[in-house]
Amino acid sequence: MVSRTTKLLFIGPGVAYLAIIGLFPFFYSLYLSTTSLNLTRPRRSQFVGIDNYVQLVTDPLFQKAILNTAILAVGSIALEIVIGFLIAKIFYEIAHLRTVNWLRTLFILPMMVTPVITGLMFTYILNPTLGVANVLLRMVGLPESGWFGSVDVALLSVIMVNVWQWTPFLMLIMLAGLMSVPRELYEASALDGAHWYQQSWHIELPALRDVLLVGAIIRLIDNLRFFDVVYIATRGGPGDATEVISMFAYRQSFQFFNMGYGSAAAVLILFITLFVTTLAMRYLRRVENG
């Protein structure tokens, strides 16, 4: 029988490591968020309480960042669910083919690419002068676009890149859910004369509800801390067209060296993420309990 002391000795280093890399940075950021620390004049730092948070709430740029993040999250997740479901349905129908495993592997490759490389890649693809995207548009006689450089479509371009990279994730979740649907339900509905879209609406989507909610929650958390592609492709521009809350916190802390204000933004992002995730988890539990 292993003693309690032996168990603590085994788990102690792991707990200490997690505390050092997790809890200490959080509490230190929480402390910094209540100060006026600026790295250009660190000795003038003063305790300001909640003044940074009050300023954040009334900051038009932060409000714009929250709006952009909300549009990014809702738009990306909605498109990923629709496109992912259609592709999952295709893979489900061609599951008997010998090449289906290779096709699935090819389709999930985008989410294996690091976001930094994805941002760099689409910076070249969507280059308004030499990019492949505008070359293809010219070939089919459609008007060219400024993509990341256009105020009107910059955020839409970021959403498009986000959807390209992470649709495979939701597709895999929904494909696993489709494979768990009993074949007898399809056969019974076919005997009743149900079409494929009726089967999808009344059989498949209810069966996918729980896994879809879990996948949507994971993607929501990802989008609330979305940073890499924006930093590489747009830096929040043009203007504030693609300014997201993580980019706002980064800019305040490491570009303007306003660590107090930037830390307040980072802490507020954490609380927003916890609040939204808690609401989503409560809704998921309510759905599971009928």
N, C-alpha and C positions, 0 to 999 in steps of 0.2 A: 504494500500500500504506500503510495507516494504521499509524503507529508505536505502540509500547506506551505511550509517554508521552501521546500524544493520547488513546488509549483510557482511560487512568487519569484524565485531565483531565475526560473526559465522565462517567465513572461515579463519580468522586470525590465530587462534591456529594451524589449520591443515597446513597452509602454513609455519608457523614458524617451526613446527615440521619437515616437509619435508626439509626445508632449513638447519636445524641443522644436520639431519642425512644424507643428500645428498650433498648439496652444500659445506658445510664447509669441510668435509673429502676430497672432490675432489680438492678444492683450496689448502688445506693444503698439499695434496699429490703432487700437481703441484709445490708448493713451495719447498717441500723436494727434488723433482727430480732435482732441480737446485743447490743442495748443495752436499757436500761430507760427510754428516752426517753418522757416524758410532757409534752405541750405546756403543761400548767399549771405545771410546774416544770422547764423545759428545762435549767437549769444543773446539776441534780442527776443528769443522765443518766450512767450507768455502763455499762461493758462487762460483760455477763453471760453471754457465750458461748452455749451451747445451752439455757440455763435456760428461755427463752420456749417453745422447742419441747417440752421436757419437760413444762412446765405445760400446753401445749396438748393433748398426748396424754392427760393425766389430767383435763382439764377436761370435766365432764359436759355443759355446754352445747355445746362443740365436738363432742363425740361425738354429741349429738343432731342437730347441724347436718349432720354427715356422714351419719347415718342418713336424715334427711329428704332430703338431696340424692340419695342412692342410690335412695330410693323414688321421688322425682320423676323421675330419669333413666330408671329401668327402666320405671316405669308409663307415662311419656309416650311413650317410644320404642316400647314394645310396642303401645300403642293407635294410635299414628301409623302403624305398619307395617300393622296389620290394617285400619284404616279407609282408609288411603291405598291399599292394594292393592285393596280392594273398589271404591273410587271410580275408580281407574286402570282397573280391569276394565270398569266401566260406560262410561267415556270411550272405551276401546278398541273396545267393541262398537258404540257409536253414532258412530264416526269418520266414517261416510258422511253424517251429517246436516249440513246447511249451517250450522246454528246452533251446532255443537260448539265452534268457536273462541271464540264469545262466552261459552258456558257455562264453558269452561276459564278464561277471563279472569276471570269472576266468582268462580270457586272459589279462584283463587290470590290474590285481593285481601287476605285476612287477613294473609298474610306480608309484604305491602307496608306494613302499618300498623306504626308504630314501637311497641316494647314499652311505652313510657310511656303512649301513647294507648290501647293495649290495656288496660293496667291501670286507667286512669281509666274507660274505657268499661264494663268489667266490674264496677267498683266500684259504678256506678249500676245496671247490670242485675241484679246479685246483692245489692242492698241489701235487708236482711231486712224492711223496712217498706214501702218504695215501689218496690222493684225489679220489673221485668217478670217475672223468673223466678218469684217467689213468687205474683204475680198469676195467671200461667198455671197454677201448681200448684193454686191455690184454684179456678180455673175447672173443672179436671178432678177435683176432690175429693181431691187428694193432700195430705199434710201438708207444711207449709211448712218451709223450712230456714234456718238462720242463715248458711250459706255461709261467707264469709270470717271471720265472727264466731264460728263454732262450732269448738270444739277438735276435734270428731269429723270434721268434713268440710272444714275449712279447707285442708288439704294436698290433698285430693281436688279442691277447687274450683280451686286453683292448677294442678294437673295438667290439669284440664279446659280452663282458659284456654290453657295451653301447647299442648295437643293441637289446640285450635281454630285457633291461629295457625300452627302449623308442620306440620300434616298435609299441606297443599298441597305443601310442599317434597319430602317423600318420595313423594307421589303423582306429581309430575312426573318424578322419577327412575325410578319403577317403570313409568310410562306409556312413557317412552323405551325402557326395557328390553323391555316387551311388544311394542313396534313393531318390535323387532329380531328377534323370534322368527319363523322361517320358517313360512309358511302351510302348507307341506307336512307339517309335524309335526301340525298340527291335523287336516288331511285324513286322514292315516294313522291317527291315533288314533280319529277318528270312524268310519272303516271297521272298526276293531276293536271298536267299540261303547262307547268310553270316554265317560263323562258329563263335564259341564263341570267338576265338582269334581275328577275324576280328571285332566283335562287341566291344571287349575291346579296340582295337587300334583306331577305327574310331568313336566310340560313347562315351565310358566311359572315356578314357584318356583325350580327349578334354573337356569333361564336368568337369573333376577333375582338370584341369590345374590351375585355380585360387586358389582353396583351397589348392592344393598341393604346390604351390609356397609360400603361407602364412605359411604352416606347415614347409616347408624346411627352410624358413627364421628364424622361431622361433628356430628350431633345430640347425641352423648354429650359432646363438647367444649362445645357450646353450653349443655347442662344443668349441667355442672360450674361454669360461670361465670354461671349464671342469677341475675339480680338485680332487674331493672327492675320486673317485675310484682309481686314480693314487696314491694319497697320502697314501691310506690305503693298496693297493695291491703291489705297486712297488717302491714308493718314487722316481719315475723317472728312475729307473734302469731296468734291469742291465746295468751299465754304463750310457749312455744317451739314451737308446733305447726307453724309454717312457717319456722322458722329454718334457713336454708341457709348453706353455708360462706362464700359471698360476702357475705351479709348480716352474718354474724358478724364478718368482717374489717372491713367498713365500720363497724359499730357500735363496735368496739374502737378504731378509728383516729380516727373523726370525731365520735363521740358521747361516748365516754369519754376521748378525746384520748390514749389509750395507744398511741402510734405504734410503739413497740418490739414490743409484743404483737400489735398489728394487722398489722404488717409480717411478723411470723413466720407469722401465719395466712395472709396473702396468698402468701408464698413456699411454704408447705406446700400450698396449693391448686394452685400451679403445678406442684410436684413430683408431686402426686397426678394431675393432668391428664396430665403427661408419661408417668407410669408406666402409667396406664390406656390412653392412646393408643398407647404402644409395644407393649403386650400385644395390643391390637386389630389393629395393623398387622402384627405377626408372625403372628397368626392368619390375617389376610387373605392374606399371602404364602404361608403354608402351604396354604391352600385353593386359591390360584391355581396352585401347583406340584403339585396333585393329592394 
